[in-house]
Amino acid sequence: MVDKNKIKKNWNEIKTNDTWQIFRIMSEFVEGFETMSKLGPAVTIFGSARAKPGSKHYEIAVQIAKRLAEEGYGIITGGGPGIMEAANKGAQEGNTDSIGLNIDLPFEQEANPYIDPDKLIDFRYFFVRKVMFIKYAQAFVVMPGGFGTLDELFEALTLIQTKKIDKFPVILFDSQFWQGLLDWLKEVVMEKYGYISPEDMDIIYVTDDVEEVVKIINEFYEKYKLRPNF
């Protein structure tokens, strides 16, 4: 039989610990804001941590980051391996700020070696980290990836859709990879059920060309100011 008093006691202890957790969360926001606010305009690049050096997506991510660096943008990544490493590598090759927002994970994700040492920030909480990705990014370039990549993509789309942040370019790279998701959003979510509007799909750009990534971002900021998103 369940001991209701024991359950209540354990729950109250957890709630007490939650109160102290606020200070850890606050410290992560403070460190993140202090570091990121000193930087210039930057682009966040997402993608799979499992992409290997020499693979198609890894090498394209290097190219994209390097070209954006040459246009004057810093590069923000999740700080780990795969596409994140590739983008930080491209940032260093393009001689721009190479920023890594690393996350503490049970399998101990280590920061990649291409991050500027003074621009590496370690986070315990995903939600604090995502605030930093979005607040200081002038665009998202989303390479193929898994759950984490999709989470970050839909976080940005939701915030733009609900006008919690200003609109900025969200660019999906590799149309073949993303086409199934885009078809489902259009044909099922929008047309069949009406759960999103046609203008919501206009938030998303899709390309297979490195130079078009640069063009989309530059043309967007011919109309809008470069600034933090909120």
C-alpha positions as protocol buffer text, in pm:
chain_id: "A"
residue {
  index: 1
  type: MET
  ca { x: 0 y: 0 z: 0 }
}
residue {
  index: 2
  type: VAL
  ca { x: 125 y: 349 z: -86 }
}
residue {
  index: 3
  type: ASP
  ca { x: 244 y: 556 z: 211 }
}
residue {
  index: 4
  type: LYS
  ca { x: 77 y: 891 z: 137 }
}
residue {
  index: 5
  type: ASN
  ca { x: 263 y: 1073 z: 415 }
}
residue {
  index: 6
  type: LYS
  ca { x: 600 y: 958 z: 278 }
}
residue {
  index: 7
  type: ILE
  ca { x: 506 y: 1074 z: -71 }
}
residue {
  index: 8
  type: LYS
  ca { x: 400 y: 1416 z: 61 }
}
residue {
  index: 9
  type: LYS
  ca { x: 723 y: 1450 z: 264 }
}
residue {
  index: 10
  type: ASN
  ca { x: 940 y: 1362 z: -38 }
}
residue {
  index: 11
  type: TRP
  ca { x: 748 y: 1603 z: -259 }
}
residue {
  index: 12
  type: ASN
  ca { x: 792 y: 1889 z: -11 }
}
residue {
  index: 13
  type: GLU
  ca { x: 1167 y: 1824 z: 2 }
}
residue {
  index: 14
  type: ILE
  ca { x: 1186 y: 1842 z: -377 }
}
residue {
  index: 15
  type: LYS
  ca { x: 997 y: 2173 z: -380 }
}
residue {
  index: 16
  type: THR
  ca { x: 1246 y: 2316 z: -129 }
}
residue {
  index: 17
  type: ASN
  ca { x: 1536 y: 2217 z: -356 }
}
residue {
  index: 18
  type: ASP
  ca { x: 1358 y: 2380 z: -649 }
}
residue {
  index: 19
  type: THR
  ca { x: 1371 y: 2716 z: -470 }
}
residue {
  index: 20
  type: TRP
  ca { x: 1749 y: 2703 z: -442 }
}
residue {
  index: 21
  type: GLN
  ca { x: 1774 y: 2600 z: -806 }
}
residue {
  index: 22
  type: ILE
  ca { x: 1663 y: 2951 z: -902 }
}
residue {
  index: 23
  type: PHE
  ca { x: 2007 y: 3089 z: -813 }
}
residue {
  index: 24
  type: ARG
  ca { x: 2183 y: 2842 z: -1044 }
}
residue {
  index: 25
  type: ILE
  ca { x: 1948 y: 2936 z: -1325 }
}
residue {
  index: 26
  type: MET
  ca { x: 2003 y: 3308 z: -1261 }
}
residue {
  index: 27
  type: SER
  ca { x: 2380 y: 3265 z: -1268 }
}
residue {
  index: 28
  type: GLU
  ca { x: 2362 y: 3097 z: -1610 }
}
residue {
  index: 29
  type: PHE
  ca { x: 2153 y: 3384 z: -1749 }
}
residue {
  index: 30
  type: VAL
  ca { x: 2394 y: 3643 z: -1606 }
}
residue {
  index: 31
  type: GLU
  ca { x: 2705 y: 3473 z: -1747 }
}
residue {
  index: 32
  type: GLY
  ca { x: 2538 y: 3424 z: -2084 }
}
residue {
  index: 33
  type: PHE
  ca { x: 2413 y: 3781 z: -2116 }
}
residue {
  index: 34
  type: GLU
  ca { x: 2745 y: 3930 z: -2002 }
}
residue {
  index: 35
  type: THR
  ca { x: 2943 y: 3731 z: -2259 }
}
residue {
  index: 36
  type: MET
  ca { x: 2703 y: 3750 z: -2552 }
}
residue {
  index: 37
  type: SER
  ca { x: 2614 y: 4119 z: -2518 }
}
residue {
  index: 38
  type: LYS
  ca { x: 2977 y: 4215 z: -2587 }
}
residue {
  index: 39
  type: LEU
  ca { x: 2973 y: 4050 z: -2930 }
}
residue {
  index: 40
  type: GLY
  ca { x: 2868 y: 4181 z: -3268 }
}
residue {
  index: 41
  type: PRO
  ca { x: 2596 y: 4040 z: -3497 }
}
residue {
  index: 42
  type: ALA
  ca { x: 2609 y: 3663 z: -3527 }
}
residue {
  index: 43
  type: VAL
  ca { x: 2435 y: 3370 z: -3696 }
}
residue {
  index: 44
  type: THR
  ca { x: 2343 y: 3051 z: -3513 }
}
residue {
  index: 45
  type: ILE
  ca { x: 2415 y: 2726 z: -3698 }
}
residue {
  index: 46
  type: PHE
  ca { x: 2246 y: 2404 z: -3584 }
}
residue {
  index: 47
  type: GLY
  ca { x: 2275 y: 2043 z: -3697 }
}
residue {
  index: 48
  type: SER
  ca { x: 2358 y: 1691 z: -3595 }
}
residue {
  index: 49
  type: ALA
  ca { x: 2632 y: 1624 z: -3342 }
}
residue {
  index: 50
  type: ARG
  ca { x: 2691 y: 1294 z: -3525 }
}
residue {
  index: 51
  type: ALA
  ca { x: 2810 y: 1441 z: -3856 }
}
residue {
  index: 52
  type: LYS
  ca { x: 3171 y: 1336 z: -3916 }
}
residue {
  index: 53
  type: PRO
  ca { x: 3459 y: 1541 z: -4061 }
}
residue {
  index: 54
  type: GLY
  ca { x: 3471 y: 1476 z: -4432 }
}
residue {
  index: 55
  type: SER
  ca { x: 3097 y: 1409 z: -4459 }
}
residue {
  index: 56
  type: LYS
  ca { x: 2883 y: 1620 z: -4691 }
}
residue {
  index: 57
  type: HIS
  ca { x: 2695 y: 1812 z: -4422 }
}
residue {
  index: 58
  type: TYR
  ca { x: 3004 y: 1869 z: -4207 }
}
residue {
  index: 59
  type: GLU
  ca { x: 3204 y: 2019 z: -4491 }
}
residue {
  index: 60
  type: ILE
  ca { x: 2914 y: 2235 z: -4612 }
}
residue {
  index: 61
  type: ALA
  ca { x: 2869 y: 2370 z: -4258 }
}
residue {
  index: 62
  type: VAL
  ca { x: 3236 y: 2473 z: -4260 }
}
residue {
  index: 63
  type: GLN
  ca { x: 3180 y: 2657 z: -4590 }
}
residue {
  index: 64
  type: ILE
  ca { x: 2863 y: 2833 z: -4470 }
}
residue {
  index: 65
  type: ALA
  ca { x: 3025 y: 2951 z: -4148 }
}
residue {
  index: 66
  type: LYS
  ca { x: 3335 y: 3073 z: -4329 }
}
residue {
  index: 67
  type: ARG
  ca { x: 3130 y: 3269 z: -4584 }
}
residue {
  index: 68
  type: LEU
  ca { x: 2916 y: 3428 z: -4313 }
}
residue {
  index: 69
  type: ALA
  ca { x: 3236 y: 3515 z: -4126 }
}
residue {
  index: 70
  type: GLU
  ca { x: 3366 y: 3690 z: -4436 }
}
residue {
  index: 71
  type: GLU
  ca { x: 3044 y: 3894 z: -4440 }
}
residue {
  index: 72
  type: GLY
  ca { x: 3110 y: 4012 z: -4085 }
}
residue {
  index: 73
  type: TYR
  ca { x: 2894 y: 3776 z: -3880 }
}
residue {
  index: 74
  type: GLY
  ca { x: 3008 y: 3586 z: -3574 }
}
residue {
  index: 75
  type: ILE
  ca { x: 2908 y: 3219 z: -3552 }
}
residue {
  index: 76
  type: ILE
  ca { x: 2713 y: 3069 z: -3262 }
}
residue {
  index: 77
  type: THR
  ca { x: 2686 y: 2692 z: -3212 }
}
residue {
  index: 78
  type: GLY
  ca { x: 2598 y: 2443 z: -2943 }
}
residue {
  index: 79
  type: GLY
  ca { x: 2969 y: 2397 z: -2881 }
}
residue {
  index: 80
  type: GLY
  ca { x: 2987 y: 2022 z: -2936 }
}
residue {
  index: 81
  type: PRO
  ca { x: 3098 y: 1789 z: -3218 }
}
residue {
  index: 82
  type: GLY
  ca { x: 2950 y: 1731 z: -3565 }
}
residue {
  index: 83
  type: ILE
  ca { x: 2788 y: 2028 z: -3735 }
}
residue {
  index: 84
  type: MET
  ca { x: 2865 y: 2243 z: -3432 }
}
residue {
  index: 85
  type: GLU
  ca { x: 3235 y: 2172 z: -3464 }
}
residue {
  index: 86
  type: ALA
  ca { x: 3222 y: 2231 z: -3839 }
}
residue {
  index: 87
  type: ALA
  ca { x: 3059 y: 2573 z: -3796 }
}
residue {
  index: 88
  type: ASN
  ca { x: 3310 y: 2681 z: -3531 }
}
residue {
  index: 89
  type: LYS
  ca { x: 3590 y: 2563 z: -3758 }
}
residue {
  index: 90
  type: GLY
  ca { x: 3452 y: 2774 z: -4042 }
}
residue {
  index: 91
  type: ALA
  ca { x: 3426 y: 3071 z: -3807 }
}
residue {
  index: 92
  type: GLN
  ca { x: 3793 y: 3046 z: -3719 }
}
residue {
  index: 93
  type: GLU
  ca { x: 3893 y: 3004 z: -4083 }
}
residue {
  index: 94
  type: GLY
  ca { x: 3694 y: 3318 z: -4161 }
}
residue {
  index: 95
  type: ASN
  ca { x: 3853 y: 3506 z: -3871 }
}
residue {
  index: 96
  type: THR
  ca { x: 3534 y: 3591 z: -3683 }
}
residue {
  index: 97
  type: ASP
  ca { x: 3395 y: 3534 z: -3333 }
}
residue {
  index: 98
  type: SER
  ca { x: 3356 y: 3159 z: -3278 }
}
residue {
  index: 99
  type: ILE
  ca { x: 3105 y: 3112 z: -2998 }
}
residue {
  index: 100
  type: GLY
  ca { x: 3013 y: 2781 z: -2832 }
}
residue {
  index: 101
  type: LEU
  ca { x: 2717 y: 2736 z: -2598 }
}
residue {
  index: 102
  type: ASN
  ca { x: 2798 y: 2396 z: -2456 }
}
residue {
  index: 103
  type: ILE
  ca { x: 2555 y: 2182 z: -2257 }
}
residue {
  index: 104
  type: ASP
  ca { x: 2632 y: 1943 z: -1972 }
}
residue {
  index: 105
  type: LEU
  ca { x: 2498 y: 1600 z: -2070 }
}
residue {
  index: 106
  type: PRO
  ca { x: 2505 y: 1258 z: -1901 }
}
residue {
  index: 107
  type: PHE
  ca { x: 2743 y: 1130 z: -2172 }
}
residue {
  index: 108
  type: GLU
  ca { x: 2968 y: 1434 z: -2114 }
}
residue {
  index: 109
  type: GLN
  ca { x: 2961 y: 1634 z: -2435 }
}
residue {
  index: 110
  type: GLU
  ca { x: 3297 y: 1805 z: -2469 }
}
residue {
  index: 111
  type: ALA
  ca { x: 3345 y: 2143 z: -2632 }
}
residue {
  index: 112
  type: ASN
  ca { x: 3504 y: 2130 z: -2975 }
}
residue {
  index: 113
  type: PRO
  ca { x: 3854 y: 2282 z: -3023 }
}
residue {
  index: 114
  type: TYR
  ca { x: 3746 y: 2558 z: -3265 }
}
residue {
  index: 115
  type: ILE
  ca { x: 3569 y: 2780 z: -3012 }
}
residue {
  index: 116
  type: ASP
  ca { x: 3738 y: 3101 z: -2896 }
}
residue {
  index: 117
  type: PRO
  ca { x: 3837 y: 3027 z: -2534 }
}
residue {
  index: 118
  type: ASP
  ca { x: 3674 y: 3348 z: -2404 }
}
residue {
  index: 119
  type: LYS
  ca { x: 3352 y: 3269 z: -2591 }
}
residue {
  index: 120
  type: LEU
  ca { x: 3282 y: 2922 z: -2454 }
}
residue {
  index: 121
  type: ILE
  ca { x: 2990 y: 2911 z: -2210 }
}
residue {
  index: 122
  type: ASP
  ca { x: 2880 y: 2592 z: -2032 }
}
residue {
  index: 123
  type: PHE
  ca { x: 2512 y: 2546 z: -1949 }
}
residue {
  index: 124
  type: ARG
  ca { x: 2329 y: 2299 z: -1732 }
}
residue {
  index: 125
  type: TYR
  ca { x: 1982 y: 2400 z: -1849 }
}
residue {
  index: 126
  type: PHE
  ca { x: 1867 y: 2363 z: -2209 }
}
residue {
  index: 127
  type: PHE
  ca { x: 1610 y: 2642 z: -2177 }
}
residue {
  index: 128
  type: VAL
  ca { x: 1871 y: 2899 z: -2067 }
}
residue {
  index: 129
  type: ARG
  ca { x: 2096 y: 2793 z: -2353 }
}
residue {
  index: 130
  type: LYS
  ca { x: 1812 y: 2830 z: -2604 }
}
residue {
  index: 131
  type: VAL
  ca { x: 1751 y: 3186 z: -2489 }
}
residue {
  index: 132
  type: MET
  ca { x: 2114 y: 3269 z: -2576 }
}
residue {
  index: 133
  type: PHE
  ca { x: 2084 y: 3103 z: -2918 }
}
residue {
  index: 134
  type: ILE
  ca { x: 1779 y: 3311 z: -3004 }
}
residue {
  index: 135
  type: LYS
  ca { x: 1842 y: 3645 z: -2836 }
}
residue {
  index: 136
  type: TYR
  ca { x: 2173 y: 3717 z: -3007 }
}
residue {
  index: 137
  type: ALA
  ca { x: 2124 y: 3546 z: -3345 }
}
residue {
  index: 138
  type: GLN
  ca { x: 2049 y: 3747 z: -3658 }
}
residue {
  index: 139
  type: ALA
  ca { x: 1954 y: 3425 z: -3839 }
}
residue {
  index: 140
  type: PHE
  ca { x: 1930 y: 3049 z: -3791 }
}
residue {
  index: 141
  type: VAL
  ca { x: 2095 y: 2817 z: -4041 }
}
residue {
  index: 142
  type: VAL
  ca { x: 1956 y: 2470 z: -3973 }
}
residue {
  index: 143
  type: MET
  ca { x: 2154 y: 2181 z: -4114 }
}
residue {
  index: 144
  type: PRO
  ca { x: 2019 y: 1823 z: -4108 }
}
residue {
  index: 145
  type: GLY
  ca { x: 1997 y: 1687 z: -3756 }
}
residue {
  index: 146
  type: GLY
  ca { x: 1792 y: 1497 z: -3500 }
}
residue {
  index: 147
  type: PHE
  ca { x: 1569 y: 1575 z: -3203 }
}
residue {
  index: 148
  type: GLY
  ca { x: 1785 y: 1858 z: -3069 }
}
residue {
  index: 149
  type: THR
  ca { x: 1799 y: 2030 z: -3407 }
}
residue {
  index: 150
  type: LEU
  ca { x: 1421 y: 2002 z: -3448 }
}
residue {
  index: 151
  type: ASP
  ca { x: 1365 y: 2133 z: -3096 }
}
residue {
  index: 152
  type: GLU
  ca { x: 1573 y: 2443 z: -3165 }
}
residue {
  index: 153
  type: LEU
  ca { x: 1410 y: 2494 z: -3506 }
}
residue {
  index: 154
  type: PHE
  ca { x: 1054 y: 2481 z: -3374 }
}
residue {
  index: 155
  type: GLU
  ca { x: 1140 y: 2697 z: -3073 }
}
residue {
  index: 156
  type: ALA
  ca { x: 1243 y: 2975 z: -3311 }
}
residue {
  index: 157
  type: LEU
  ca { x: 942 y: 2926 z: -3542 }
}
residue {
  index: 158
  type: THR
  ca { x: 701 y: 2937 z: -3247 }
}
residue {
  index: 159
  type: LEU
  ca { x: 852 y: 3255 z: -3103 }
}
residue {
  index: 160
  type: ILE
  ca { x: 842 y: 3428 z: -3442 }
}
residue {
  index: 161
  type: GLN
  ca { x: 487 y: 3306 z: -3514 }
}
residue {
  index: 162
  type: THR
  ca { x: 360 y: 3434 z: -3178 }
}
residue {
  index: 163
  type: LYS
  ca { x: 555 y: 3761 z: -3217 }
}
residue {
  index: 164
  type: LYS
  ca { x: 749 y: 3703 z: -2895 }
}
residue {
  index: 165
  type: ILE
  ca { x: 1061 y: 3788 z: -3094 }
}
residue {
  index: 166
  type: ASP
  ca { x: 1121 y: 3987 z: -3411 }
}
residue {
  index: 167
  type: LYS
  ca { x: 1120 y: 3794 z: -3736 }
}
residue {
  index: 168
  type: PHE
  ca { x: 1459 y: 3681 z: -3864 }
}
residue {
  index: 169
  type: PRO
  ca { x: 1567 y: 3436 z: -4136 }
}
residue {
  index: 170
  type: VAL
  ca { x: 1528 y: 3067 z: -4050 }
}
residue {
  index: 171
  type: ILE
  ca { x: 1709 y: 2880 z: -4327 }
}
residue {
  index: 172
  type: LEU
  ca { x: 1688 y: 2504 z: -4378 }
}
residue {
  index: 173
  type: PHE
  ca { x: 1984 y: 2367 z: -4571 }
}
residue {
  index: 174
  type: ASP
  ca { x: 1946 y: 2053 z: -4789 }
}
residue {
  index: 175
  type: SER
  ca { x: 1598 y: 2054 z: -4940 }
}
residue {
  index: 176
  type: GLN
  ca { x: 1592 y: 1676 z: -4986 }
}
residue {
  index: 177
  type: PHE
  ca { x: 1645 y: 1620 z: -4614 }
}
residue {
  index: 178
  type: TRP
  ca { x: 1374 y: 1867 z: -4510 }
}
residue {
  index: 179
  type: GLN
  ca { x: 1116 y: 1807 z: -4784 }
}
residue {
  index: 180
  type: GLY
  ca { x: 918 y: 1541 z: -4596 }
}
residue {
  index: 181
  type: LEU
  ca { x: 877 y: 1766 z: -4294 }
}
residue {
  index: 182
  type: LEU
  ca { x: 778 y: 2064 z: -4510 }
}
residue {
  index: 183
  type: ASP
  ca { x: 522 y: 1855 z: -4701 }
}
residue {
  index: 184
  type: TRP
  ca { x: 369 y: 1735 z: -4374 }
}
residue {
  index: 185
  type: LEU
  ca { x: 349 y: 2088 z: -4234 }
}
residue {
  index: 186
  type: LYS
  ca { x: 184 y: 2217 z: -4552 }
}
residue {
  index: 187
  type: GLU
  ca { x: -44 y: 1928 z: -4647 }
}
residue {
  index: 188
  type: VAL
  ca { x: -145 y: 1798 z: -4305 }
}
residue {
  index: 189
  type: VAL
  ca { x: -91 y: 2065 z: -4041 }
}
residue {
  index: 190
  type: MET
  ca { x: -192 y: 2364 z: -4257 }
}
residue {
  index: 191
  type: GLU
  ca { x: -425 y: 2241 z: -4533 }
}
residue {
  index: 192
  type: LYS
  ca { x: -597 y: 1942 z: -4371 }
}
residue {
  index: 193
  type: TYR
  ca { x: -634 y: 2070 z: -4015 }
}
residue {
  index: 194
  type: GLY
  ca { x: -573 y: 2444 z: -4039 }
}
residue {
  index: 195
  type: TYR
  ca { x: -347 y: 2440 z: -3733 }
}
residue {
  index: 196
  type: ILE
  ca { x: -103 y: 2684 z: -3891 }
}
residue {
  index: 197
  type: SER
  ca { x: -162 y: 2962 z: -4145 }
}
residue {
  index: 198
  type: PRO
  ca { x: -2 y: 3004 z: -4489 }
}
residue {
  index: 199
  type: GLU
  ca { x: 197 y: 3303 z: -4364 }
}
residue {
  index: 200
  type: ASP
  ca { x: 352 y: 3082 z: -4094 }
}
residue {
  index: 201
  type: MET
  ca { x: 522 y: 2883 z: -4368 }
}
residue {
  index: 202
  type: ASP
  ca { x: 668 y: 3206 z: -4507 }
}
residue {
  index: 203
  type: ILE
  ca { x: 897 y: 3220 z: -4203 }
}
residue {
  index: 204
  type: ILE
  ca { x: 1101 y: 2932 z: -4349 }
}
residue {
  index: 205
  type: TYR
  ca { x: 1360 y: 2954 z: -4626 }
}
residue {
  index: 206
  type: VAL
  ca { x: 1497 y: 2639 z: -4794 }
}
residue {
  index: 207
  type: THR
  ca { x: 1815 y: 2617 z: -5000 }
}
residue {
  index: 208
  type: ASP
  ca { x: 2089 y: 2387 z: -5126 }
}
residue {
  index: 209
  type: ASP
  ca { x: 2334 y: 2666 z: -5206 }
}
residue {
  index: 210
  type: VAL
  ca { x: 2592 y: 2817 z: -4972 }
}
residue {
  index: 211
  type: GLU
  ca { x: 2588 y: 3153 z: -5146 }
}
residue {
  index: 212
  type: GLU
  ca { x: 2210 y: 3170 z: -5123 }
}
residue {
  index: 213
  type: VAL
  ca { x: 2234 y: 3138 z: -4745 }
}
residue {
  index: 214
  type: VAL
  ca { x: 2452 y: 3449 z: -4741 }
}
residue {
  index: 215
  type: LYS
  ca { x: 2222 y: 3628 z: -4987 }
}
residue {
  index: 216
  type: ILE
  ca { x: 1907 y: 3558 z: -4784 }
}
residue {
  index: 217
  type: ILE
  ca { x: 2060 y: 3699 z: -4468 }
}
residue {
  index: 218
  type: ASN
  ca { x: 2219 y: 4003 z: -4631 }
}
residue {
  index: 219
  type: GLU
  ca { x: 1904 y: 4095 z: -4822 }
}
residue {
  index: 220
  type: PHE
  ca { x: 1694 y: 4061 z: -4509 }
}
residue {
  index: 221
  type: TYR
  ca { x: 1917 y: 4309 z: -4324 }
}
residue {
  index: 222
  type: GLU
  ca { x: 1901 y: 4557 z: -4607 }
}
residue {
  index: 223
  type: LYS
  ca { x: 1543 y: 4608 z: -4481 }
}
residue {
  index: 224
  type: TYR
  ca { x: 1579 y: 4548 z: -4107 }
}
residue {
  index: 225
  type: LYS
  ca { x: 1822 y: 4651 z: -3833 }
}
residue {
  index: 226
  type: LEU
  ca { x: 2082 y: 4421 z: -3684 }
}
residue {
  index: 227
  type: ARG
  ca { x: 1995 y: 4396 z: -3315 }
}
residue {
  index: 228
  type: PRO
  ca { x: 1922 y: 4147 z: -3035 }
}
residue {
  index: 229
  type: ASN
  ca { x: 1583 y: 3983 z: -3079 }
}
residue {
  index: 230
  type: PHE
  ca { x: 1428 y: 4085 z: -2746 }
}
